[in-house]
Amino acid sequence: MISLALMEVAERRTPERAYRVAGAPALRIVVLDVGLACCALEVGAAITAGLLVPDVAGPGVPKGIDATVLLISGTVTDALAPGVLRAWDAIDGARHAVSFGACANTGGPYWDAPTVTKGIDQLLPVTVYVPGCPPRPEALIAGLLRLVDETATA
Amino acid sequence: MIPDEAHGVIGLQPSACTSCMICVRECPTWCIELESHTEEVSEPGARRPKTINVLDAFRIDFGLCMYCGICVDLCPFDALAWSPGFDHAASSAGGLVHGINELVNWWPATNPSPAD
């Protein structure tokens, strides 16, 4: 089902869920959350805590957005990898991938599993890696702020 | 908002580490790397020199780490401890690997050194 939902997002070529980072009003990024496993719950926690604010402009990249961030939070299995890639390919304009959690970073606890990607960076370029299993919601925000620093100096 | 007992980051006290390898072997994801060598130490009055392990390198790959704390729990010499902190994202997967120099800095200030 997750795979199907991902495909839908990719087909429609619009971010299903867009967020802005609270506490950094100057920050202009839209986060596209690809929640594949338990790490996605931490993204939910970040929203509940008000750290990530759902974008009021609705679907589509709102005006003034510098980059779209694909947040890969969870285990990327071989079955889901094409969905992640299509979501990545569907992003128009500037884009960055954030790897969130041990599974997306390196395969994590599934480092020895034949059907799990050993890090999403094997499939697409990752700008920021957030460690944790899962990382705290605060770590997500810190990672997104780091992304802004990285891209500002690049 | 973040509880004190949260699994933030793992600190190391190298002087307490005996290179026993228990943490390395018990880690579910094998994210710890340890290098050591043995040295002979002669003590006055001893019948023969004793052999001790000397820690050369200790690396934790936080990209693999599950933050389960098994290493912290199992260390017989309390050389590993949790520290608060969450801002350790990196711009490369290799940037998540931290050696002795960083791990020492993450030794919790509230913890007295077990070697003292």
HADDOCK unambig.tbl for C-alpha pairs under 7 A between the chains (distance, minus, plus):
assign (segid A and resid 102 and name CA) (segid B and resid 63 and name CA) 5.34 0.50 0.50
assign (segid A and resid 102 and name CA) (segid B and resid 64 and name CA) 5.31 0.50 0.50
assign (segid A and resid 102 and name CA) (segid B and resid 65 and name CA) 6.70 0.50 0.50
assign (segid A and resid 102 and name CA) (segid B and resid 66 and name CA) 6.79 0.50 0.50
assign (segid A and resid 105 and name CA) (segid B and resid 63 and name CA) 5.61 0.50 0.50
assign (segid A and resid 105 and name CA) (segid B and resid 93 and name CA) 6.78 0.50 0.50
assign (segid A and resid 106 and name CA) (segid B and resid 63 and name CA) 5.97 0.50 0.50
assign (segid A and resid 106 and name CA) (segid B and resid 64 and name CA) 5.90 0.50 0.50
assign (segid A and resid 108 and name CA) (segid B and resid 29 and name CA) 6.89 0.50 0.50
assign (segid A and resid 108 and name CA) (segid B and resid 64 and name CA) 4.59 0.50 0.50
assign (segid A and resid 108 and name CA) (segid B and resid 65 and name CA) 6.87 0.50 0.50
assign (segid A and resid 109 and name CA) (segid B and resid 29 and name CA) 5.58 0.50 0.50
assign (segid A and resid 127 and name CA) (segid B and resid 91 and name CA) 5.65 0.50 0.50
assign (segid A and resid 128 and name CA) (segid B and resid 89 and name CA) 6.60 0.50 0.50
assign (segid A and resid 128 and name CA) (segid B and resid 90 and name CA) 5.68 0.50 0.50
assign (segid A and resid 128 and name CA) (segid B and resid 91 and name CA) 4.54 0.50 0.50
assign (segid A and resid 128 and name CA) (segid B and resid 92 and name CA) 6.82 0.50 0.50
assign (segid A and resid 129 and name CA) (segid B and resid 89 and name CA) 5.44 0.50 0.50
assign (segid A and resid 129 and name CA) (segid B and resid 90 and name CA) 5.22 0.50 0.50
assign (segid A and resid 129 and name CA) (segid B and resid 91 and name CA) 5.98 0.50 0.50
assign (segid A and resid 129 and name CA) (segid B and resid 92 and name CA) 6.55 0.50 0.50
assign (segid A and resid 129 and name CA) (segid B and resid 93 and name CA) 6.56 0.50 0.50
assign (segid A and resid 130 and name CA) (segid B and resid 89 and name CA) 4.42 0.50 0.50
assign (segid A and resid 130 and name CA) (segid B and resid 90 and name CA) 6.69 0.50 0.50
assign (segid A and resid 131 and name CA) (segid B and resid 62 and name CA) 5.85 0.50 0.50
assign (segid A and resid 131 and name CA) (segid B and resid 63 and name CA) 5.36 0.50 0.50
assign (segid A and resid 131 and name CA) (segid B and resid 88 and name CA) 6.96 0.50 0.50
assign (segid A and resid 131 and name CA) (segid B and resid 89 and name CA) 6.15 0.50 0.50
assign (segid A and resid 132 and name CA) (segid B and resid 65 and name CA) 6.97 0.50 0.50
assign (segid A and resid 132 and name CA) (segid B and resid 66 and name CA) 6.42 0.50 0.50
assign (segid A and resid 132 and name CA) (segid B and resid 67 and name CA) 6.55 0.50 0.50
assign (segid A and resid 133 and name CA) (segid B and resid 66 and name CA) 4.79 0.50 0.50
assign (segid A and resid 133 and name CA) (segid B and resid 67 and name CA) 6.11 0.50 0.50
assign (segid A and resid 138 and name CA) (segid B and resid 86 and name CA) 6.94 0.50 0.50
assign (segid A and resid 139 and name CA) (segid B and resid 86 and name CA) 5.17 0.50 0.50
assign (segid A and resid 139 and name CA) (segid B and resid 87 and name CA) 5.68 0.50 0.50
assign (segid A and resid 142 and name CA) (segid B and resid 87 and name CA) 5.59 0.50 0.50
assign (segid A and resid 143 and name CA) (segid B and resid 89 and name CA) 5.49 0.50 0.50
